[in-house]
Amino acid sequence: MIKKDYLVGNHLFAIEAKENIFALLSNYAPFETDQIGSTHVFIIHVEEGALYEAEGWESVYTDRSDEDMPRIEMYRRADEWLFRVSVSREGEVVTAMQCDAAWTDVRVTMRQGYERFAIDNAAMLVYAFRTVAMKTLLFHSSVTIRDGRGYMFLGHSGTGKSTHSRQWLEAFNEAWLLNDDNPVVRLLEDGEVRVYGSPWSGKTPCYKAESAPVQALVQLAQAPENKIERLRMTQAYPYILASVSGLKILPESMDAIYESIAALLERCPVYKLECLPNTAAAQLCAQTCSL
């Protein structure tokens, strides 16, 4: 077995697996580090054998929210968690993960051919759960960088987040894509809110170990014309909450999410952009959010 260390959002974690597994994990390569002196926030052990079964476990939650997204079954027993994940809402379970109550020691099994899917899901889930108490939020967002500042585009699947990012790349030569699905946001002690790339970027292969201060968050909505407005904190809050990954069935996890979102809204402006899929929408958004 080989153990490799990765630094994502300045949080260190490790994956332990047979050497051939790492050939499937090219999305993690930009984040590999030999940093010494830091404690791992968690370690994932990739194991062989049958999937962990749910017999003897208490079912606590099943996520079937989006038809085109994996189904996540969650179970609990004493001081352990069990997750069983399918590729689609009605599909068969292809990977299972067990971890301790503190989200630090993780063991993953999977069906052959689903190695990267299994590791990605385990890493994203545990990263979100483990780091939320560290003023860290894993977002569902597409992020474009322009002039050293991060612009985060929010919305449900199919809203046009990726399309809007592409419009920015077409409209501005200096713009570039940081992440297209699961960036990391940290609220730093000096008051800065910073967005980081991650090994998880949905259908777009964009894995950059880069970061930038957040300039603005923009909730997108398809419309027959381009129009943008800044939202009040009470208007923005539901959009931010819906975009953050976390274990929302646990009170302590929710408390940490609420606290971080409240701090985020005090530090960063949030806009709602009703738009067409054109570069004029990107220009309007950039001009407004850069003020």
BELUR-V687922 format. One record per backbone hydrogen bond with DSSP energy under -0.5 kcal/mol. NH is the residue of the N-H (numbers start at 1). CO is the residue of the C=O. E is the energy in kcal/mol with one decimal. If there is no record, write none. Layout:
NH/CO/E
NH/CO/E
This chain:
2/17/-3.2
4/15/-2.4
6/13/-3.2
7/31/-2.7
8/6/-0.6
8/11/-2.4
11/8/-1.6
13/6/-2.5
14/42/-1.7
15/4/-2.2
16/44/-3.4
17/2/-2.6
17/15/-0.5
21/18/-1.5
22/18/-0.7
22/19/-0.8
23/19/-0.6
23/20/-0.5
24/21/-1.8
25/22/-1.2
28/25/-1.7
29/25/-0.6
29/26/-0.7
31/28/-1.7
32/29/-1.5
33/5/-2.1
41/12/-3.5
42/12/-0.5
43/104/-2.3
44/14/-2.6
45/43/-0.5
45/106/-3.2
46/16/-3.1
46/44/-0.6
47/45/-0.7
47/108/-3.0
57/54/-2.2
58/76/-2.5
59/57/-0.6
60/74/-2.6
61/74/-1.5
63/72/-2.8
64/62/-0.7
69/66/-1.5
71/88/-0.7
72/63/-1.5
72/70/-0.5
73/71/-0.6
73/84/-3.0
74/61/-3.2
75/82/-2.9
76/58/-2.4
77/80/-2.0
80/77/-1.8
81/99/-2.9
82/75/-2.2
83/97/-2.8
84/73/-2.2
85/95/-2.8
86/71/-2.2
87/92/-0.7
89/67/-1.0
91/88/-0.9
94/85/-2.6
95/85/-1.5
96/109/-2.3
97/83/-2.9
98/107/-2.6
99/81/-2.0
100/105/-1.3
101/79/-1.6
103/100/-1.7
106/43/-2.7
106/104/-0.5
107/98/-3.0
108/45/-2.6
109/96/-2.6
111/94/-2.7
114/111/-1.9
118/114/-2.7
119/115/-2.5
120/116/-2.9
121/117/-2.2
122/118/-2.3
123/119/-2.8
124/120/-2.6
125/121/-2.4
126/122/-2.4
127/123/-2.4
128/124/-2.3
129/125/-2.3
130/126/-3.2
131/127/-2.1
132/128/-0.8
134/131/-2.1
135/132/-1.0
136/131/-0.9
137/185/-3.0
138/245/-0.6
139/137/-0.7
139/183/-2.4
140/243/-2.5
141/139/-0.8
141/181/-1.6
142/153/-1.9
143/179/-3.3
144/151/-2.2
145/176/-3.3
146/149/-2.3
149/146/-1.7
150/213/-3.3
151/144/-2.7
152/150/-0.5
152/216/-2.4
153/142/-3.1
153/151/-0.5
154/152/-0.5
154/218/-3.2
159/156/-2.1
164/160/-2.5
165/161/-2.2
166/162/-2.2
167/163/-1.9
168/164/-1.7
169/165/-1.9
170/166/-1.9
171/167/-2.2
172/168/-2.5
175/172/-1.4
176/145/-2.1
178/143/-2.5
179/143/-1.2
182/200/-1.0
184/196/-2.2
185/137/-3.0
186/194/-2.7
187/135/-2.3
188/186/-0.8
188/192/-2.8
191/188/-1.8
194/186/-2.5
194/192/-0.5
195/212/-2.9
196/184/-3.4
197/210/-2.4
201/199/-0.6
204/201/-1.5
205/203/-0.6
206/204/-1.9
208/178/-0.7
208/206/-0.6
210/208/-1.7
212/195/-1.9
213/148/-0.7
214/193/-2.9
215/150/-3.1
215/213/-0.5
216/150/-1.3
217/269/-2.0
218/152/-3.4
219/271/-3.2
220/154/-2.4
220/218/-0.5
221/273/-2.0
223/275/-2.1
227/274/-3.0
229/272/-1.8
231/270/-3.0
236/232/-2.5
237/233/-2.2
238/234/-0.5
239/235/-0.5
239/236/-0.6
240/236/-2.0
241/237/-2.7
242/238/-2.1
243/239/-0.8
243/240/-0.8
244/240/-0.6
244/241/-1.0
245/138/-3.2
248/246/-1.6
250/247/-1.6
251/249/-0.5
254/250/-2.4
255/251/-2.6
256/252/-1.7
257/253/-2.1
258/254/-3.2
259/255/-2.4
260/256/-2.2
261/257/-2.7
262/258/-2.5
263/259/-2.0
264/260/-2.5
265/261/-2.6
266/262/-1.1
267/263/-1.0
267/264/-0.7
268/264/-2.4
269/215/-0.6
271/217/-2.7
272/229/-2.8
273/219/-3.0
273/271/-0.5
274/227/-3.1
274/272/-0.6
275/221/-2.6
275/273/-0.6
278/276/-2.0
281/278/-0.9
282/278/-1.1
283/279/-2.5
284/280/-2.4
285/281/-2.5
286/282/-2.8
287/283/-2.4
288/284/-2.2
289/285/-2.9
290/286/-1.5
291/288/-1.2
